[in-house]
């Protein structure tokens, strides 16, 4: 059974950490102001703005900030400052014992998907795919974040016909735990940090991937048996993805995704406003969900209690 951390409330202390790449200070300032406006007390990890190549400091300091926040009983949520690169380098060394003993909400998306997967695999701990990051954090994004982090109610998302992946929608219904997030991180986790997808609904979103990358990822996940037992597939925003100057043929992103996933013969719901696109919304990860491709809705149990 999934472990749900307590919901956030005014007065709670949360900690911002940088498990991947270095954020811009102006963006972190805006995030802090937004969280404080919700009544939260915000603490910054000691190494939030460190730089080590394309990483926010060495693996050791990024891991220390993250584990310090996980271990601190006064911290009620851990919020990534951004995605980027490098969270996969420290995912196996999270303090899973502390996370199980004192469950708290991990908030983030993109690269942070690898950390959500790790906590699901080792602690069965739900999380929140979505974060108060700028730019692109609209009023819709802000309200979805508040509802997902502060209330234990069910979250319902509607497919948007304006999203390009809406065309991938099939028909049918499915129920199962919603697991996944960023496609690149799902492929990166294969073989060492993926929880079982048996009986689950797979969530997919991506940013900046070329056709061959998407094809390789999805083919590998299928051939390695990781997609066996899926009940359904929920597809969010594939932003800045597609062919480049070297791509032959006339396939689109949807052609690649559709050819790889329709062969699984499960309901697919595309067009969900989840990911890196316009006004992305927050969605619980690891909890039970109902995918209704006929009505174009994804209903997900809260990640908090």
C-alpha positions, 0 to 999 in steps of 0.5 A: 500500500502506498505511503502518503505523507501529511498534507502541507499547511500554513506554518510548515517548514519546507526546504528547497534543494538542488539535486540536479542543475543550478537554478537562477537566483531570481527564479528561486526568489520567486519560488520562495515568495510564492511559497511564503505567500501560502504560509510556508516557512522556507529554508534553502539547502546550503548548496542550492546555488553551487556550480560544478560543471552542469551540476549544482555542486558535486554529487556529495554536496547535492546528496547531503542537502537532499538527505539532510532535508529528508532526515530533518523532522521539522521539514515537511516537504522537500522541493527541488529548485529545478530539474536539469541534469544529475539527479540520477547520479545520487538517486541510489544513495537517498536515505530510504530508511529516514524517508520511510520513518518520517514520510514527507512530500518530494516536489518536482518534475523533469529530472526529479522523476528519478527521485520519485521513482527511487522513493516509490521503489524503496519506500512506496512513498507517493510524491508530487509531479509539479513544482512552483518553478518559473517561467511558465508557472501560471495561475492554473499551475499555482492553483493545481500546486496548492490543491495537490500539496495542501488538500487530500482531495481527488485530483481530476485532469482533463485532456486538452485538444490544443496539446499535440499529444491529444491525437494519441488518445484511443478509447477505453478505461483503466485503473491503477497506480499512476507511476512515471513522469519524464521519459528520459528519466524512466529510461535512465532508471531501467534496470536499477531504479524502476518500480514495477509497472505491473497493474499501473498507469504509466505517465509520460512527458518529455522535453527537448528529445529527438525522434531517435531518442524517444524511439530508443527509450520506448523500445528499450522499456518494452523489450526489457519487459518494464511495460509488461502488465500496464493497464493504461498510458497517460501522456502529457506534454512533449515540449520542443521534441521532434525531428532535427536536420538529420532526421529522414522521413516525415514522422512526427513525435506522435508517430513515434510514440503512437507506433511504440505504445499502441502495440501494448493494447491498453487505453491511451489518454494524451493531451494532458497538461503535464510537463514542460509546456504551457501552464503545466499542472501538478499531479500526484505520483504513486497513488491510484488513478482512473484513466478514462480515454472516452471522456478525456479525464485522468482522476488521481488520488491525492499524494497527501493525507 
